[in-house]
Amino acid sequence: MSTRASIRPRRIAASLALTFLACSSAFAGNAHTFATPEAEKFVRNMLAEADAGKTIRLNGQTLMQAYKSSETAADKKYKSKTLLVETAVDLVSRDMFGALVVYLKSGSFMPIAARFDKKVTLVEGMESDNGLVKIRQLPAEEAAALLKRGQTIHLVCKGDGYNLGSPGLELCNMVSL
C-alpha cells in the first residue's frame, strides 16, 4: 500500500471528525440558557436523536461530495433519512412553480435546494456562543423571511436525492439561527 493511499483515509476521518465537532459544539447547549423548559426539551431531544443515529449530522459540503462520488451510495445513506445539516444560506427564492426554495452553500457551483414544510420550528440563539435559546413555530414563508445570505444555519430535513446536479432536502421542519 502506498503512503498516499494510507494518508487519504486518515484525512477523510479527520475531516469527518471536525464536521461532527462543529455540529456538536453549535448544539452542545452548555453555554446556552433556555427561555422555556420546552425549548430545552426540544433541543435536547433533537440532540438525543442525532446521538442515537435517528438523525444524521453533516454539513452541506459533505452532502454534495457524497453525491458527486456516488449518487447510488449517497441515496442509500441519505435519501428519505432525517438529516441535521449545517451550512450557509446562499439564496431564498421561488422555483419556476412558485414554491419557496432555500438554496444552501455546498462547496460546489451548484447549491443544495431545501424546501420547507408548511410549519417550521425556529430555534433562535443556538448559533451564538452565549445565547438565550427560544423556539417558536412559524409558517414556512415567515421562517424563510428571517434567513440572510451567508448566514450559517442548521436545518432538520428529509434527504430528497439528487436532481439537476444538486442534492435536495425536503420537508425541512426545523431551522436554527
ChimeraX attribute file (.defattr): number of C-alpha atoms within 10 A of each C-alpha:
attribute: neighborCount
match mode: 1-to-1
recipient: residues
	/A:1	5
	/A:2	6
	/A:3	7
	/A:4	8
	/A:5	9
	/A:6	10
	/A:7	10
	/A:8	11
	/A:9	11
	/A:10	11
	/A:11	11
	/A:12	11
	/A:13	11
	/A:14	12
	/A:15	13
	/A:16	15
	/A:17	12
	/A:18	12
	/A:19	17
	/A:20	14
	/A:21	13
	/A:22	15
	/A:23	18
	/A:24	15
	/A:25	14
	/A:26	18
	/A:27	19
	/A:28	15
	/A:29	19
	/A:30	10
	/A:31	14
	/A:32	18
	/A:33	16
	/A:34	18
	/A:35	14
	/A:36	12
	/A:37	9
	/A:38	12
	/A:39	18
	/A:40	18
	/A:41	12
	/A:42	14
	/A:43	19
	/A:44	15
	/A:45	12
	/A:46	18
	/A:47	20
	/A:48	13
	/A:49	13
	/A:50	17
	/A:51	13
	/A:52	10
	/A:53	11
	/A:54	14
	/A:55	20
	/A:56	17
	/A:57	22
	/A:58	19
	/A:59	23
	/A:60	19
	/A:61	19
	/A:62	18
	/A:63	21
	/A:64	24
	/A:65	16
	/A:66	17
	/A:67	19
	/A:68	15
	/A:69	10
	/A:70	11
	/A:71	16
	/A:72	13
	/A:73	12
	/A:74	20
	/A:75	18
	/A:76	12
	/A:77	14
	/A:78	20
	/A:79	20
	/A:80	15
	/A:81	17
	/A:82	22
	/A:83	24
	/A:84	24
	/A:85	24
	/A:86	25
	/A:87	21
	/A:88	20
	/A:89	21
	/A:90	20
	/A:91	17
	/A:92	19
	/A:93	13
	/A:94	13
	/A:95	11
	/A:96	7
	/A:97	6
	/A:98	8
	/A:99	10
	/A:100	18
	/A:101	19
	/A:102	21
	/A:103	22
	/A:104	28
	/A:105	24
	/A:106	23
	/A:107	16
	/A:108	13
	/A:109	9
	/A:110	15
	/A:111	22
	/A:112	28
	/A:113	24
	/A:114	23
	/A:115	23
	/A:116	25
	/A:117	16
	/A:118	12
	/A:119	17
	/A:120	23
	/A:121	21
	/A:122	23
	/A:123	22
	/A:124	17
	/A:125	19
	/A:126	25
	/A:127	19
	/A:128	13
	/A:129	13
	/A:130	13
	/A:131	16
	/A:132	15
	/A:133	22
	/A:134	20
	/A:135	21
	/A:136	12
	/A:137	14
	/A:138	16
	/A:139	15
	/A:140	20
	/A:141	14
	/A:142	13
	/A:143	18
	/A:144	20
	/A:145	9
	/A:146	10
	/A:147	19
	/A:148	15
	/A:149	13
	/A:150	13
	/A:151	13
	/A:152	17
	/A:153	20
	/A:154	25
	/A:155	25
	/A:156	25
	/A:157	25
	/A:158	22
	/A:159	24
	/A:160	19
	/A:161	20
	/A:162	20
	/A:163	10
	/A:164	7
	/A:165	13
	/A:166	19
	/A:167	28
	/A:168	23
	/A:169	30
	/A:170	20
	/A:171	18
	/A:172	23
	/A:173	21
	/A:174	24
	/A:175	23
	/A:176	21
	/A:177	18
